Amino acid sequence: MSLNWKKPLRISLALLCLAGSLFLMKSFVIVSDPQMIYERALSLVETEHFDEADQVLVKLRKLRDPSVLDHGLQARVDIAKGRLDQAIASLSAIPDDHPLAGWARLRCGQLERSRLRFRQAEKWLQEVIDLDENSVEARRELVYVYGMQLRRADLHEQLRRLNKLTLLKAKEIWVWCMVRDLAWWHPEEHVPILEKAIEADPEDFRSRIALAEVLRRQGLTDQALSKIEQSPENRVELRAKRMELLIDQNRMEQVEVMLDQIAVDEPSVAILRGRMAMSKGDPKSAVRFFELAEKAEPGRREIVANLGQASIQAGDSVKGKNLVQMSGKIDSLNNLLLKLEKSIEKTGAETWRELAKACEDAGRVAEARAWQSLIIANNPFDQPAQSAIFRIDSKLKTP
């Protein structure tokens, strides 16, 4: 009997074709299944193969409109490839009612902060807080922004809020205590950052004002005035800083003209109006202006001292003497803070207790409580700290 080799060969070829068809069908399913493509892109991102992930995401967009997760993944690729504008566009496409909205806006704020676009960073970070007022990370980012811009009142408020949300470290409480009177950074570090900030965003008037103040403190009044005059805006805060610089140059007539064009109840020029009223022998008007300034920046040493002196000259000696005494207590606190500048992170309970007392004496009650809380965090059985917190809380509840 002869063997028929042709029949098995035909069967083998048929099976091979069937297997090839199945493989092609499976490959087609993989290529055309959006979820499988997304998973592939995610895997590539997780393993930092960003170029290949970018190509896969292009294929994904051809198969479906981007989902929230697609936007988030695309943003991660864009960030890795340095395409920050595209990353922010992808992140901003995530709607407010999605669980990832807070994360997306936080990343936008961090990206803008990284390229020193502080005005845009603040906008995004404030949106995070609007979604979740307990966002510790967003508030910490704002602390950096406000610190760079020397925004004492805003910086104080963010640290106060942070203190309610988390236990602050010794260095953080120390900074909080410093911000009202001593919020200055090293000019060799600070000036280049602020220069780049106004270059990145010429309309960032707050960074421009901070830069002018730093230059002024270095005796570079002409340069400081030039920075203010180069601003494309004419906001009242910019005019207030310009007037301070003009006073340094003894150009009082020009200052008088500018003041007449600003509302009498504008807080940003209240200290300036108060000083001018004092120089003209009008302490009662000075008291009104310093009280307006104190309302905007409570407890700031310069304002407390000026208000005290004006009150004494206006005939209210009791109020004035109390304020002058308070300014002396603020001086004692500030001297202690400066003494601890290089060693605060190495301090312990006894130093914190001393700082707490100095804060409480100076009217910085919330800061005093923070120091006492830090003591208790390190020793829950510290009776003096427990008693101090009870006393402070009772004081805060008193209307």
C-alpha positions in Angstrom: 0.0 0.0 0.0 1.4 3.4 -1.0 1.4 6.3 1.4 -0.5 9.6 0.4 1.7 12.4 1.6 -0.4 15.1 0.0 -3.4 14.8 2.3 -1.5 15.4 5.6 0.3 18.2 4.0 -3.0 19.9 3.1 -4.2 19.4 6.7 -1.0 20.9 8.1 -1.3 23.9 5.8 -4.9 24.4 6.8 -4.0 24.3 10.5 -1.2 26.7 10.0 -3.5 29.2 8.2 -6.0 28.8 11.0 -3.4 29.5 13.6 -2.2 32.5 11.7 -5.7 33.8 11.4 -6.3 33.4 15.1 -3.0 35.3 15.8 -4.0 38.1 13.5 -7.4 38.3 15.1 -5.9 38.4 18.6 -3.4 41.1 17.4 -6.3 43.1 15.9 -8.2 42.9 19.2 -5.1 44.1 21.1 -4.5 46.9 18.6 -8.2 48.0 18.6 -9.1 47.6 22.3 -8.7 51.1 23.9 -8.5 49.7 27.4 -5.7 47.3 26.5 -3.8 50.1 24.8 -4.3 52.3 27.9 -2.9 49.5 30.0 0.1 49.2 27.7 0.8 53.0 27.9 0.4 52.9 31.7 2.9 50.0 31.9 5.4 52.0 29.7 5.0 55.1 31.9 5.5 53.1 35.1 8.8 51.7 33.7 9.8 55.2 32.5 9.7 54.3 28.7 8.1 57.7 28.0 8.9 58.0 24.3 7.2 54.7 23.5 4.3 55.6 25.9 3.9 58.8 24.0 3.4 56.9 20.7 1.0 54.5 22.3 -1.1 57.4 23.6 -1.3 58.8 20.1 -2.9 55.5 18.9 -5.3 55.7 21.9 -6.5 59.1 20.9 -7.3 57.8 17.5 -9.6 55.2 19.0 -11.5 57.3 21.6 -11.9 60.7 23.1 -9.5 61.1 26.0 -10.9 60.0 29.3 -9.9 61.5 32.7 -7.3 58.7 33.1 -6.0 59.3 29.6 -5.5 63.0 30.5 -3.7 62.1 33.6 -1.4 59.6 31.9 -0.7 62.1 29.1 0.3 64.7 31.6 2.8 62.3 33.2 4.4 61.8 29.8 4.4 65.5 29.0 6.0 66.3 32.4 8.7 63.7 31.8 9.4 65.1 28.4 9.5 68.7 29.6 6.3 69.8 27.9 4.8 71.7 30.8 2.3 73.7 28.9 0.8 70.5 27.4 0.9 68.8 30.8 -1.1 71.7 32.4 -3.6 71.6 29.5 -4.1 67.9 30.1 -4.4 68.2 33.8 -6.8 71.2 33.6 -9.1 69.1 31.4 -9.9 66.9 34.5 -13.3 68.2 35.8 -13.8 69.6 39.3 -16.2 66.8 40.3 -13.7 64.0 39.5 -11.8 62.4 42.4 -8.5 63.3 40.7 -9.4 67.0 40.4 -7.5 68.0 43.5 -4.4 66.0 42.5 -4.5 67.5 39.0 -4.7 71.1 40.2 -2.0 70.5 42.8 0.3 69.3 40.0 -0.6 72.3 37.9 0.4 74.6 40.8 3.6 72.7 41.4 4.5 72.9 37.7 3.9 76.6 37.6 5.8 77.1 40.8 8.8 75.1 39.4 9.1 77.6 36.6 8.6 80.6 39.0 5.2 81.6 37.6 4.0 82.4 41.1 0.7 84.1 40.1 -0.5 81.1 38.1 0.8 78.7 40.8 -1.3 80.5 43.4 -4.4 80.3 41.3 -4.1 76.6 40.9 -3.2 76.0 44.6 -6.2 78.1 45.7 -8.4 75.9 43.5 -7.1 72.8 45.4 -8.0 74.5 48.7 -11.5 75.4 47.3 -12.0 71.7 46.6 -10.4 70.6 49.9 -9.6 73.2 52.5 -7.7 70.6 54.5 -5.1 70.1 51.8 -1.8 70.2 53.7 0.3 69.9 50.5 -1.4 72.8 48.8 -1.0 75.0 51.8 2.7 74.1 52.1 3.2 75.1 48.4 1.5 78.4 49.1 3.8 79.0 52.1 6.7 78.8 49.6 5.1 81.2 47.2 4.1 83.8 49.8 7.5 83.5 51.5 9.3 84.3 48.2 6.9 87.3 47.7 7.3 88.6 51.3 3.6 88.5 51.8 3.7 88.5 55.6 0.0 88.5 56.3 -0.8 85.8 53.8 2.1 83.7 54.9 1.1 84.0 58.6 -2.5 82.9 57.7 -1.3 79.8 55.8 1.0 78.7 58.6 -1.9 79.3 61.1 -4.1 77.1 59.0 -1.4 74.4 58.6 -0.9 74.4 62.4 -4.6 73.4 62.7 -4.2 70.6 60.1 -0.9 69.0 61.2 1.8 69.1 63.8 4.4 71.7 62.8 8.1 71.0 63.3 10.2 73.3 65.4 11.7 75.0 62.3 8.3 75.6 60.9 6.9 77.2 64.0 10.1 79.3 64.2 9.4 80.5 60.6 5.8 81.2 61.6 7.0 83.4 64.5 9.4 85.2 62.2 7.0 86.2 59.4 5.4 89.3 60.7 8.6 91.2 61.3 11.6 89.2 60.2 10.6 87.5 56.9 13.8 88.1 55.0 15.9 85.7 52.9 19.5 85.9 51.8 19.6 88.5 48.9 22.1 86.4 46.9 19.5 83.6 46.8 16.3 85.7 46.8 17.1 88.3 44.1 17.8 85.8 41.3 14.6 84.0 42.0 12.5 87.1 41.9 14.3 88.4 38.8 13.4 85.2 37.0 9.8 85.3 38.4 9.1 88.8 36.8 10.9 87.7 33.6 8.6 84.7 33.4 5.5 86.8 34.2 6.0 90.6 33.9 2.5 91.0 35.4 3.5 89.3 38.7 3.3 92.5 40.7 3.8 90.8 44.1 7.2 89.4 43.1 8.1 92.8 41.6 7.3 94.5 44.9 9.3 91.9 46.9 12.3 92.4 44.6 12.1 96.2 45.0 12.0 95.7 48.8 15.0 93.4 48.8 17.0 95.8 46.6 15.9 98.7 48.9 17.2 97.0 51.9 20.6 96.6 50.2 20.6 100.4 49.6 19.9 100.0 45.9 17.0 102.4 45.8 17.5 103.5 42.2 17.4 99.8 41.0 14.4 99.1 43.2 12.5 102.1 41.8 13.3 101.0 38.2 11.8 97.6 38.8 8.6 99.2 40.0 8.4 101.6 37.1 9.0 98.8 34.6 5.7 97.1 35.6 3.1 97.0 32.9 0.4 97.5 35.7 -0.5 100.4 37.8 -1.9 98.6 40.9 -2.2 100.5 44.1 0.3 98.2 45.8 2.9 99.1 43.2 2.2 102.8 43.7 2.5 102.3 47.5 6.0 100.7 47.1 7.0 103.4 44.6 6.1 106.1 47.1 8.2 104.5 49.8 11.1 104.6 47.4 10.5 108.2 46.5 10.5 109.1 50.2 13.9 107.5 50.4 15.0 109.9 47.7 13.3 112.8 49.5 10.8 113.5 46.6 8.0 114.4 49.0 6.0 116.6 46.6 5.6 113.8 44.1 4.5 111.5 47.0 1.9 114.0 48.1 0.5 114.1 44.5 0.3 110.3 44.3 -1.3 110.0 47.7 -4.1 112.3 46.7 -5.0 109.9 44.0 -5.5 106.9 46.3 -8.5 106.2 48.5 -8.0 107.4 52.1 -8.9 104.0 53.5 -6.5 102.0 51.4 -4.5 99.6 53.7 -1.4 99.4 51.6 -0.6 103.1 52.2 -1.9 103.4 55.7 1.5 103.2 57.4 2.8 105.9 55.0 -0.2 108.1 55.7 0.3 107.6 59.4 3.9 108.6 59.3 3.2 111.7 57.2 0.4 112.7 59.6 2.9 112.4 62.5 5.5 114.5 60.7 2.8 117.2 60.2 1.9 117.2 63.9 -1.5 115.5 63.4 -1.3 112.4 65.8 -5.1 111.9 65.8 -5.1 111.3 62.1 -2.0 109.2 62.5 -3.8 107.0 65.0 -6.6 106.3 62.5 -4.2 105.4 59.8 -2.1 103.1 62.0 -5.2 101.4 63.3 -6.2 100.7 59.6 -2.7 99.3 59.0 -2.9 97.2 62.2 -6.2 95.7 61.1 -4.6 94.6 57.8 -1.4 93.2 59.6 -2.3 92.5 63.3 0.7 92.4 65.7 3.3 93.6 63.3 5.9 95.3 65.5 6.4 98.4 63.3 2.7 99.2 63.4 2.2 98.5 67.1 5.1 100.8 68.0 3.9 103.6 65.7 0.3 103.3 66.9 1.6 103.5 70.5 3.6 106.6 69.9 0.7 108.3 68.0 -1.8 107.4 70.7 0.4 109.0 73.4 0.7 112.2 71.4 -3.0 112.1 70.7 -3.7 112.1 74.4 -4.5 108.5 75.0 -1.6 107.7 77.3 -2.9 104.4 78.7 -3.5 102.9 75.3 -0.2 104.3 74.0 1.9 103.0 76.9 0.3 99.6 76.6 1.2 99.4 72.9 4.7 100.6 73.5 5.2 98.0 76.1 3.8 95.4 73.7 6.3 96.5 71.0 9.0 95.9 73.6 7.8 92.4 74.2 7.7 91.8 70.5 11.3 93.0 70.4 12.2 90.4 73.1 10.6 87.6 71.1 12.3 88.7 67.9 15.7 88.8 69.6 15.2 85.3 70.9 14.1 84.1 67.5 17.2 85.6 65.9 19.4 84.0 68.5 18.1 80.6 67.6 18.4 81.0 63.8 21.1 78.4 63.4 20.2 76.1 66.2 16.4 75.8 66.3 16.3 72.3 64.8 18.5 71.1 67.7 16.4 72.5 70.5 14.1 70.7 72.9 11.3 71.2 75.4 12.9 73.9 77.6 13.7 76.1 74.6 10.2 75.6 73.2 8.7 76.5 76.5 10.7 79.7 76.6 9.6 80.5 73.0 6.0 79.8 74.0 6.1 82.2 76.9 7.7 84.9 74.7 5.1 84.4 72.1 2.2 84.6 74.6 3.7 87.8 76.2 4.0 89.3 72.7 0.3 88.5 71.9 1.2 85.7 69.5 -1.2 83.3 71.2 -1.6 80.8 68.4 2.1 80.5 68.0 2.5 80.0 71.7 0.0 77.1 71.6 2.0 75.5 68.7 5.1 75.4 70.8 3.3 73.8 73.7 1.7 71.3 71.4 5.2 70.3 70.1 6.3 69.7 73.7 3.3 67.4 74.3 3.9 65.6 71.0 7.3 64.7 72.4 6.1 64.0 75.9 2.3 63.5 76.3 2.6 63.7 80.1 4.2 67.1 80.3 2.0 68.7 82.8 3.1 72.4 82.4 2.5 72.2 78.7 -1.0 70.7 79.2 -1.8 73.5 81.7 -0.5 76.1 79.3 -2.7 74.8 76.4 -5.8 74.8 78.7 -5.1 78.4 79.6 -4.5 79.5 76.0 -7.6 77.7 74.8 -9.6 79.5 77.5 -8.1 82.8 76.4 -8.9 82.1 72.8 -12.6 81.3 73.6 -13.0 84.5 75.6 -14.9 87.1 73.4 
